[in-house]
Amino acid sequence: GMGTDWMQINDGTGIAFTDVAFSLHTGVGCTPTIEPPDTCPESSMIPITVPAALPYAAVGQTTCGEGDDIDATCMGYYDDGEDVIYELTVTSAITARISMDPGTTPYTALALDDACPLDAMTCLATVLSTSATDLVIPCRDFGPGVYYIVVDTWPPPDCIPSYGLEIEECVCTPGDSWCDGWGDANACPDGTELFTTD
C-alpha cells in the first residue's frame, strides 16, 4: 500500500550500506532501482595543481571524520578506513615523487591512479605498510591530465589522526640514471627530469 517503509540494505557481509539512494515501485512488472553512493565526491576532494604548487607540503592533515569513500580498490584491505582524496591536476608534463608520513599510525596506504574511484585491481602506484613508516611513490612521469591520490588505512585504526603529504619535482644531474615507479631505468638528458633513487 501507500506509505513509507524502512529497510536495511547490505552486501551479504552484515554491514549495512550508508548513503544509498533508491526508489521502490510496487506493482506487476516493477523492480527496485538501487543507485550506489558517490564514491568520489568532488566536494570532498582536495585540489592540487602542479607544477604550479610544487613543492607541495601539507602537514597536520587527518583522515578522521572524513568518511570511507573509497572501497574495493587496488589497496585491498587498506581501503576500509576513513580516507582523503586529492585531485592532482597536472598542467604540463613533470616528473614527481609523492610521499606520506603517517606519524605514529600503522596500517596505512598511499595510492595513485588516473581514475576515481580507483581501479579494483591495479593502480598507477600503491604503497602499503603495517608499520608507522613513510610511504613513498618514487619519481615517475606525469603527463598533463587529472590524477587521484588517496590516503587510507586498514582498520583498526579507522583513521590517521595526523599525517603529512609531500609532492616534489624530481631533479638530477645530466648523465645520471634513475629507476622510475615502474622499475625502469631512465637517463636524465637535461637536468630537470630525473632523480637518483636506489
N, C-alpha and C positions, 0 to 999 in steps of 0.2 A: 504494500500500500504506500501511500504518500507519507513523507516524514523524513526524519533523519535517523539513520542507523550508524553506529560506530563499529569499526572492525580493525583488527590488528593485522598488518601485512608483514610477513617475514620471508627470508630466503631459505628456510628449512633448517637454519642453524639455531633457531630460537631467539635470534637477535632481531628486534623489531626495527624496520626501516624508519627513518625520520625524514621529514621534508618530502613526502611522496604526494604528488598531486594526482588525483584520479577522479574520473566521473563514472558513475554506475547507472545504467539504464536497465530497467526490468521490462520483461515482455518477451514475446515469442521472437526468436532470432536475434536477440540483442546479446552482446558480450561486453564485459567491462573493459574500459580503456585505462591502462596504467602508464603514467609517464614517470621515468626515473628522475631523481633530483638533479639539479645543475651541479655537476662535479667540478666545474671550473668557473666559479662565479667571478665575472670580470670585476665586480665591485670590491672583491676582497684581495685581488692581486696587487702586488707592489710593483709599479713600473720602474724599469731602469733602461735608459737609452745609452748605448755605447757606440763609438768610443768616447762621446762627449763626457760621460760621467766617470771615466776612468782616471785614476784608480778609484774604485768604489769600495767603501768600507762602512759597514753598519754594525755597531756593537750594541749589546744590551737588548737584542731582539728576543722575542719569545713566540713559541707556538701555543702556549697556554691560553685557552679561551678562544682560539681561532677555529675550532671545529675540525672534523675529519672529512675534508672534501675529496681527498684522493684515496682510492682503494682499488685493489685488483690490478696492480701495475707491475712494472719491471722490478720494483723494490721488494716484492714478495710480502712477507710478514711485516717488513719495515714501513709499510704504508698504512698501518692500522691506528696510529696515534693522531693527535691533532697536528695539522700541517700548515705551512705557509708556502704560498706560490708566488714566485717572482716572474713577471713578464719581461723578458730581456729583448729589447728591440735593437737590432744591430743595423746601423745606417750605412756603414761601409765596412768592407772586409777587415777583420782583425784576427790576431792570434792571442788568446787569453787563457788565463788559469783561474779556476774558481775554487775557493776553499771555505770551509765552515768549521769554526771552533765551537764544539758543543758544551764548553765549560766542563762541569762535573757530571754531565748526563751521559750514561751509557746507552747502547742500543739505538743509535741514531743513523739517519740516512740522508744522503745528498744525491739528487738525480737531476739530469739534464735531458730534455727532449725537445723536438720541434713540433709537438702536438700536445694538446691538453684536452681531455685527460691523457696522461702518459700512456704509452704503449703497454699492453699487458705482458709482453714477453721481453722485448729489448728496447732500451732507450739509447740515446746517443752516448750517455755515460751514467753509471750508477756506482756509488761508493757507500759501503755499509760497514759498521763497526760495532762489536759487542762491548768495547771499552770506550771510555771518555777520551777519545783521541781526535785530533784534527782530521777531517775528511777532505781530500784534495782531488779535484778533477784536473789532471795535468794539462799543460798547454795544448790547445787544439785550435784549429782554424774555424772561424765563424764567417760564413758568407752573409750578406745582407738578408734580413728576414727577422722573424719572431721566434724566440726560443722560450722554454719554461724551465725554471729552476725550482725544485721542490725540496724543502727541509721537512723531515718527518721522523717518526720513531716506531719501534716495535714495542708495544706496551707489555708489561709496565717498563718504563714510565709512559704515561699517556701523553706527556708533552715535554718540551725543553724549556725550562724556566728562563734561561739566559744563554744566548749564543751570538756569535759574530759571523758575518758573511763578508767575504772579500772577493773582488774580481779585479784582476790586474793584467795589463798587457804584458805579453812575453817579449823580451828583448834579448838579443845576443850579439856577439861579435861576428862579423862576416867570416865565413870559413868554418864556424862551429857547426856541430850537428846535434840533433836532439831527437827524442822519441816523443811522438805525439800521443794523444789519447787513444789511438788505435794500435799503438806499439810499433808504428812505422818510423824508420829513421828519416830525418829531413835535414837539408842543408840550409844555412842562412845566407841568402845572396846579398842582402842589402843592409843588414844590421837591425832590422825592425821586425822581423817575422819569427824569431826563434828564441827559445830559452833552453839552456842546457839542463837536462834532468838525468837522474840515474835510471 
